[in-house]
Amino acid sequence: MPRQRFLRSVRLLAQCYQAFERLSGRHVRALGLTPAQFDVLATLGNQQAMSFRELGRLTLITKGTLTGVVARLEQRGLVERSANESDRRSSLVRLTEAGNAMFAEVFAEHVAYCARAFATWRPGEFDALERQLLRLRAALEPGEQQP
């Protein structure tokens, strides 16, 4: 594999990720949330309460950051913590009624906003992209289960 081609591809991948984060982040902030807060709301939306460990696994937020994000959402009345009856060492996090209302208000709107960037893409292009991304993920995380 030529080194220059590899580096160009990795750089392009990083630039695409950064561009998507900017696009998404601008809109999320206009909705009154940080990207991390939106990630937690989107993950908890239409779900049962989950442990911090599970929430951390399903979001793109590091463990150290997740505690603060949940605390700020809790201060806003959007999430609440409760004791985990099956594991006293951990607590569960779930959306409150206000959190569910916020999720219902912003999730579909945000997905539609971000999807506009892909408005000219054909289904076959999404299929090809998904195949390549799954292949890349498998190469980067060889021990992970693939769908």
Solvent accessible surface area in square Angstrom, and as a share of the most:
residue,aa,sasa,rsa
1,M,185,0.82
2,P,87,0.55
3,R,185,0.67
4,Q,144,0.64
5,R,148,0.54
6,F,92,0.38
7,L,86,0.43
8,R,146,0.53
9,S,62,0.40
10,V,70,0.40
11,R,163,0.59
12,L,105,0.52
13,L,76,0.38
14,A,46,0.36
15,Q,83,0.37
16,C,75,0.45
17,Y,128,0.49
18,Q,94,0.42
19,A,46,0.36
20,F,83,0.34
21,E,65,0.29
22,R,136,0.49
23,L,39,0.19
24,S,16,0.10
25,G,2,0.02
26,R,139,0.51
27,H,23,0.10
28,V,2,0.01
29,R,133,0.49
30,A,86,0.66
31,L,37,0.18
32,G,43,0.42
33,L,5,0.02
34,T,62,0.36
35,P,51,0.32
36,A,25,0.19
37,Q,12,0.05
38,F,23,0.10
39,D,29,0.15
40,V,0,0.00
41,L,1,0.01
42,A,27,0.21
43,T,23,0.13
44,L,3,0.01
45,G,5,0.05
46,N,128,0.65
47,Q,110,0.49
48,Q,157,0.70
49,A,36,0.28
50,M,10,0.04
51,S,21,0.14
52,F,45,0.19
53,R,208,0.76
54,E,64,0.29
55,L,0,0.00
56,G,22,0.21
57,R,166,0.61
58,L,85,0.42
59,T,10,0.06
60,L,154,0.77
61,I,18,0.09
62,T,95,0.55
63,K,174,0.74
64,G,69,0.66
65,T,65,0.38
66,L,4,0.02
67,T,70,0.41
68,G,23,0.22
69,V,4,0.02
70,V,0,0.00
71,A,31,0.24
72,R,117,0.43
73,L,0,0.00
74,E,65,0.29
75,Q,152,0.67
76,R,109,0.40
77,G,33,0.32
78,L,10,0.05
79,V,2,0.01
80,E,61,0.27
81,R,88,0.32
82,S,58,0.37
83,A,58,0.45
84,N,16,0.08
85,E,127,0.57
86,S,106,0.69
87,D,44,0.23
88,R,175,0.64
89,R,219,0.80
90,S,37,0.24
91,S,32,0.21
92,L,43,0.22
93,V,0,0.00
94,R,109,0.40
95,L,7,0.04
96,T,23,0.13
97,E,157,0.70
98,A,54,0.42
99,G,0,0.00
100,N,69,0.35
101,A,61,0.48
102,M,33,0.15
103,F,21,0.09
104,A,78,0.60
105,E,119,0.53
106,V,1,0.01
107,F,73,0.30
108,A,72,0.55
109,E,84,0.38
110,H,10,0.04
111,V,76,0.44
112,A,61,0.47
113,Y,52,0.20
114,C,12,0.07
115,A,51,0.39
116,R,157,0.57
117,A,63,0.49
118,F,64,0.27
119,A,82,0.64
120,T,123,0.72
121,W,91,0.32
122,R,158,0.58
123,P,107,0.67
124,G,47,0.45
125,E,63,0.28
126,F,87,0.36
127,D,75,0.39
128,A,41,0.31
129,L,65,0.32
130,E,104,0.47
131,R,147,0.54
132,Q,102,0.45
133,L,80,0.40
134,L,58,0.29
135,R,171,0.62
136,L,64,0.32
137,R,91,0.33
138,A,38,0.29
139,A,74,0.58
140,L,122,0.61
141,E,79,0.35
142,P,116,0.73
143,G,75,0.72
144,E,99,0.44
145,Q,165,0.73
146,Q,70,0.31
147,P,138,0.87
